[in-house]
Amino acid sequence: MVTVSDGKVPPVPPRPLTRDPDDVLAYTGTLWRIHRTRGEFVLPWNGFRSYGPLADMRFDPHPDGPPQAHDGVGVHYSAEDIATAAAEMGQQDRLVNTTDGAPWLTSWVLRRPVRLLDLTGAWAVRNGAAHALAYAPRPVCRAWVRAAYEQFPDVEGVRAISTMTGGVNVTLWARAVDAFPEHPAFDRSLADPLVYAVLEQVSRRIRYDIR
């Protein structure tokens, strides 16, 4: 794990940030998300969270300070594969929880390309940090992402390696709201027998418990 003391990822990003043409992807693809459907603060599968920044999230673009609602600033987390979505959801207790909050597994294909800052490439290195930016402490990640959000108004989110699986996470900001389709391609409860069977295989592979 990279820490601030390593000197690899400065806690304060440079100003201005720079970018090369290949640092921003015109991203299309199938995305997956596991999300609660009951309880407090539930959002729909395509909803953007305007409340933030949250201490346990890496790529919230909200202004620094105590968490609060920010009009027009929203974030949505997803993954490129089911295993990564499951690992990210249950990382605190290493559990795929198929019951609490009545979670569903949802997948969709973006209706248009979205412009993502590619943190899997050399962008961080070119700006005085390291490829391991996505593994830095969460406040440091948020400082860099917030700077990118403010300085690159055409960027609609980030693409980064998952710290849990090595798969890919895609974080979208509210700028990309019109890229979502009207309906998902796949949308079932985690308690659905087919979904549960898939998650059993996933949990064995990533060594999580499942209930």
Buried (B, 14 or more C-beta within 10 A) or exposed (E): EBEBEEEBBBEEBEEEBEBEEEBBBEBEBEBBBBBBBEEEEEBEBBEBBBBBBBEEBBBBBBEEEEEEEBEEBBBBBBBBBBBBBBBBBBBEEEBBBBEEBBBBBBBBEBEEBBBBBBBBBBBBEEBEBBBBBBBBBBEBBBBBBBBBBEBBEEBBBBBBBBBBBEBBBBBBBBBBBEBBEEEBEEEBBBEBEEBBEBBEEBBEEBEBEBE
